[in-house]
Amino acid sequence: MKKILYVHHGSGMGGAPLSLLYTIKGLDRKKYDPEVLFIHEGGVIDLYKRNGIKTIVDKKIKDLGHTSVSSYSILNPLFWYRLFWQPISYYRFKKIIKKRRPDIVHLNTSSLFSCAKAAKSAGIKVVWHVREPLAGGFRRAWYKKMIERYSDAIIAICENDASKLIPSKKIHVVYNFVDFKQFKRSLRGTEYRKKFGLEGKKVVLMLGGISKLKGTHIFVKALKYVKKSVPDAVFMVAGPKSRRDITGSYEGGIHNFIEDNGLKDSVVFAGVVGDVPKMMAASDLVVFPSTKPHFGRPLIEGSAMGKPVIGSDLGGPKELVVNGRTGFLVKPESPGALAEAVIKILSDKKLAKKMGEAGYRFAKEKFEQKSNVRKITDIYEKLFQYKS
């Protein structure tokens, strides 16, 4: 049995930890012994434990991110703080791998350089999972070189992310995937419709909470236009609730817009949702209006459940939505363009059903768990052969 030590960088729930969870759940436990190292405490650890996955935590290991999702300016003290911790992280991780003796170290983000370097120095194969496109600027060249230098295999979750790296035979594109046993088209959203008073409404769902990157402000502004054509439309935001008491904040600006335009009764902030599939079942349409290139997991989950989807016409969503067939791709940061696409779908039941069916077939072909886990384990097996 081969031991795989996964390293995860975040503390909260999101696409990266869920994608890793689905990967581990799909492994043949007779062949692989997985363990996950978390560098932050957080509720996501309990989710892994509930699924029978071994976990360890070491908060003295720090990542050093520079992606379109998360990055620190060199003028930000946090950048220098994390940079200072890199040698400490290197030696901390070296002790961990000496004790755990993994056959492969699988990094779940592009920002764990100290872990990669420590594993390579110990003669352990490194699989580097790039889940976010690297940010621009002069630092990107250095990050790309480090990923190439300290990896034995690189997994990019879409072609867009792969294109930001140094071209190499090490790179494999393996899309994030969906557990179709969990995201079932047969589910009914009655529970959530009743809970939030949505009976008889046309529900447009956005997952990810209030986030500038994910375009919550674009989503809410689009509602102003949608209501003119679809009066019974309700926009729902699932994810962390906003902090209303921060005057002038991004969150505050969204709430001010809602109140100033009389939209309070047409927007629902659902908070953190315990059962995402049932929430999706309660919706008519899933939207991911990201403002930067980003793999939108809600798009593939929505398609898996037979829902039409709308994403920004950017790297990432471009590969997840077949424009005009499974949903629509719209101009980024354009509430008007988003509203137009929403109105088309909500106003045409036949179109919505046709797109939902096409999306389900597309998701089955591209984002099915079993076939995508096999692609990852094939990478492992090649490294084992090379090692021997």
C-alpha positions, 0 to 999 in steps of 0.5 A: 500500500502506498502512502499519500500525504496531502497538504491543504492550505486553507481553513474554510469550506470552498472548492479546493478542500471539497475537490481534495475530499472527493479525490480521496473518497474516490481512492482505492483504499486497498492501494492507497493510504491517504493522510491530510496535513492542514496548516490551519485549524478550521471546520473543514477538518471535521468534514474530513474526519467524518469521512474517515480520513486521517488528518494532522495539523501544523499551524507553524507551516505557512504558505506563500500565495501569489494567485489571482485568488489570493496574493499579498503586495510586497508592501503588505507586512503579511507578505514579509511575515510569511516569507520569514516563515518559509525556512521554518516551514521547510524544517517543520515539514521535513520533520513531518515527512521523516516521521510519516514516510509518505511515498508521495507528497500531494500539494493542494495549492500552488503556494506551498513552496517550502513543503515542495522543497523539503519533500524533494530534498528528502527524495520524495515525489511531489505532485503539485496541484495548481487550483488557481491561476498565478497572479501577474507581476514580476513575482510570477516568473519566480513562482513558475520556476519553483513549481517546475523545479520542485515538482515531479508532476503538476496537475492543473484543474483547467487549461487556463491554469495550465497555460500560466505555467512553464510548458512541461511534460509534467503538466496534466489537466484534470478537471475538478469533478462532482460526486453524482451520488451527492449531486443528484437530479432527483433531489427536490428543493422543497425544504429550502424553498419552504425555509426561505419563503420561495414557493412559486418564485423563480430562484437564481442561485449564487454560491460563494457568499459575499466576495468581490472575486466571485462577483456578488456586487454584479449579481445583485446589480443584475437583479434590478434589470431582471425584476422589470421582466421577471417580477417573481425572480428571487436572487439567493446568495449562499455562503458566509453572510456579510458584516452589515456594521462595516460602513463603506465596506464591500458588504455594506455597499451591496446592502446599500444598493439593495435597500436604495433600489427596493430589492430587499424582498427579492434577495436572500442571504442564506448564509453557510449552507449545510446541504448544497445539493438540496439548495441547488435543487431549490433553484431554477438557475445557477450563476457564477459571475466571477470578476477574474479567471477562476474555476467555478465549482458551482457551474459544474455542480449545477450542470450535474443537477440538470440546472442551466448555468451562467458564468463570466466569459473568462478563463475557467468558466469558458471551459465549464459552460458551453455557451448557448447549449448548457447555459450562457457565458456573459461579459465580465463585470456587466450587470446588464449582460448578466441580467439579459442571460438570466431573463432569457432562461427564466422566461423560457421553460423549454430553453431552461430544460434543454440547457439543463439536460445538455449540461447534465450530459456535459458534466457526466462526460467531463466532470465525473468522479471515477474517471477523473480520480483515475487520471490522478492515480495514473499519475501516481502509478507512473511516479511509482514506476519511475521511483522503482 
